[in-house]
Amino acid sequence: MVMVWALSGLELKAQPPVPSSAPTAPSALKVLHLTFQAAETGFDPAKVSDYYSAVVISGIFDPLLTYDYLARPAHLIPNVSEALPTISADGKTYTLKIKQGIVFGQDPAFAGRARPLRAQDYLYSIKRFVDPKNRSPYAFLFLGKIVGLDALVSKAQKTGQFDYDAAVEGLQAPDPFTLSIKLTETDFNFSHVLAFPLVGAVAREVIERYGADSSAHPVGTGPYRLRQYLRSSKISLEKNPLFRTLRWEALPSTDIPDEAIRKSMQGKLLPAIDRIEISIMDEAQSRWLAFLRAETDMEYQLEELAPKFLTPTGELKSPFREQGIQLDRSVDPEISYLFFNTAETIGNQPNPIGGFTLPKIALRRAIAMAYDVQDQIAVIRKGQSVRAFYPIPPGVAGHQSQYRSSLSYNPALANALLDHFGYRRGADGYRSHPDGSALILEYASTPVERDRQFDELMKRSMDRIGLRLSIRKQRFSELLKLSSQCRLMMKQAAWIADYPDGDNFMQLLYGPHTGQSNAACYRSASFDRLYEQSRRLPDGAQRDLLYLQMTRQMEADTAWLLTDSRYRNVLLQPYVVGFKKHPVLTNEWIHMDIDRTRMKKAPAS
Amino acid sequence: MLSYVLRRILQFIPTVIGIMLLVFFLFNWVGGDPAYLLAGKISNPEQIENIRRQLGVDQPYYVQWGIFVRQVFTGDMGVSWATGEKVSYLVWSRLGPSLTILVPMLVLSTGIALGLGLLVAYFRGLATDRWIMVACTVGQSISILVYIIVLQYVFSYELAWFPVQGWAQEGGLLLIPFCILPVMVGVVVSLAPDTRLYRAFFMDEIQRDYVRTARAKGLTEWRVMGVHVMRNVFIPVLTHVMIQLPGLLAGSFLIERFFSIPGIGREVLLAVERSDFPVIKAVTLYVAVATILVNLLTDILYRWIDPRVQLK
């Protein structure tokens, strides 16, 4: 038994806590307790792709730009840059000035010296994303976009060594605080990449000191630093004592709840919360009970338990309201959709739903019109999503809330359409191809409970119009592979904004992105031409018009059926103030506070 | 004894090779391609190839097998594909929390089940026996998930005796509040099947001649049951307990998930979700080796408990 107790303490010895320099007595500390429903993978910005790691990273590292906390749709503002970038007339050169006096947090890598943030740190950080050794999941943010950078990548692939000291024409620092980025093509929306939470500055000394273990040693210029870390279990952040002076402010907004936030936060020194304690809790039941017992202060991962605390109209049930629990309900910047493989063949077999002949388009339209999206929302999502009509979700630049899809649920019309194009029913009630050959649709999903519900809904929907459906079950990684090879006929997919710009969604249908993000393998000359035009335009009415035409084109070809966007229901204890879910910022706690006067009124379980 | 141990250790080699072949074959057959999972939301074929090259999954099977063998014999199982953490450290650091729950759980459940088994065997056929056996049958047919959810709800939420979940990184006494409920769940879950099993062991023993002889000699019932019968029952009980131990390490993932215990079971589940083959293969191998070693230890303990046992 003694050995067991001793072993329990072993992890700590391996990951010693950084001694806190905060003079505040522990009992006076403001601590926010959060949960993650899945484990993080690490905190090296260039090496992670999961949401939870990004949440922590965004508290430790500083991107050049960020978003106003309250403005919707998301509005870019400077972060460590003095102003928004100066963009050349051709939209190819971005120039930024970094604020002086910003320093990295303490770390042995700096040998006890204060290490100022310099433009070179951002250039180094950007290069790390494309270094093949880091196999960064976000390399796409920079690959093919910066003059001279791809050549360096090719060289690294040949030599096995990325030359960080080599000059890159598109990445220049004319002086220690000026950064110049030259793009290969016109792009007026590259600023969003510079505001991407993972594109924060890392110090080369730190990366070189910790090498392969850089994921466990994040050192940034952001408001927090890592205090304790037990992988996949506990993450503790504390105020970075070297963080610059930053006061809460936000652009004027018209949202009524914003005023209360402004009133409680305006002018406060940030961060106002001393510690962020994050527990990884895999199970919804544990997260729910922990919140009810006020072991945690905010909870946003209770989708399956929503009927316990929400009324059918999406309001907080009265027992919780009476306890002072707060609800922040918003639609995530994401879309879910059913994609149809539009390629003529799958492997070397003909694709029953592929191609752009009228009968094939009619078949895809019929499938789309027979799929009962309302059932998906009511039964599978338990009412926790809204119908999506436009490929760009709410909160993202380019979203059009008034838009209505031409693909509405109408099984009768779908049947008539199939009859018209010669998909005749046989004796068994199932239809065949117009040439009389057997017609079998294949729908792919993973062998998990949630997907089984989608399978059943799909089967019911297809039975209504006499289409025979077979379900292909594969592991998630295998489906990703098959999808990138255009070898899946139909599948549900979802996309959440990497950055709040319509381009992040419209690129999913761009022909040359087949094999990458274009799972429908959709190749439309008309769509591609419009998309290429849109890439050269800044956000605005002109680009919105192109997006509208592209959406109509996609619908006419029926490459996707847009289904829904999920709600995010965030529950907060009564003493948590200043929270408003941002479409893409994941570190709202930087802008929040804990009101000690309300703590006694916290729900007693 | 020494020659027996050496012989058994030599027998490990083909067993371990068999397990390695099985793990290697299963991963390559059903494991899927991890490169697509690691590549992120948007990736091109060059990036996929780069990842496959770095992971070594682009190599011919015989090369991959050679690397695997080298890893096993050097003890360096590489790094996790998902986190970059050294696999050997990962397993070692998760061992403490798992054992902190499992050891008290096993000790308590074995002790209580032995006591109950003895009691019902002694009162065999009477109401006590019947009621306890009915309770065991009912208890055994309830899923562990139900036990976890109900006990967590009652003791953590309604009564607020223990935290809902969590772990004290500092270890030591601070762990106690976090351990009691998971241990209690583990004990409750294993109590019913163990009691039934141990009752059967006792029933086998009390019908033997030496028991009749002991009673005929006038020994007290306590001495007959508590000393003579108990000593003979220890051998099958020991086998049962020891065989469970390695499997429990990786198999207690439900308890670890619900109570957020950073143990091996939870880590294995995470590795499976992430197709993190280095972690999966390391844990599979470690559990297999632990099983073999525990079997050997059990055989040695037989001899210690009952000197009549010959190790051949």
Interface residues (C-beta under 8 A of the other chain):
Chain A: M1 M3 V4 W5 A6 L7 S8 G9 L10 E11 L12 A14 A39 T41 G42 K47 S49 P132 K133 R135 S136 P137 Y138 A139 F140 L143 Q157 A212 D213 S215 A216 Q228 L230 R231 S232 S233 K234 S279 I280 M281 D282 E283 Q285 S286 L289 A290 L292 R293 E295 Q474 R475 F476 S477 E478 L480 K481 S484 W495 D498 H513 G515 Q516 S517 S605
Chain B: V30 G32 D33 P34 A35 Y36 L37 L38 A39 G40 K41 I42 S43 N44 P45 E46 Q47 I48 N50 I51 Q54 V79 A82 T83 G84 E85 Y89 L90 W92 S93 L95 G96 P97 L99 T100 V103 P104 I149 Q152 Y153 S156 Y157 A160 P163 V164 Q165 G166 W167 Q169 E170 G171 G172 L175 R257 F258 F259 S260 P262 R266 E267 L270 S275
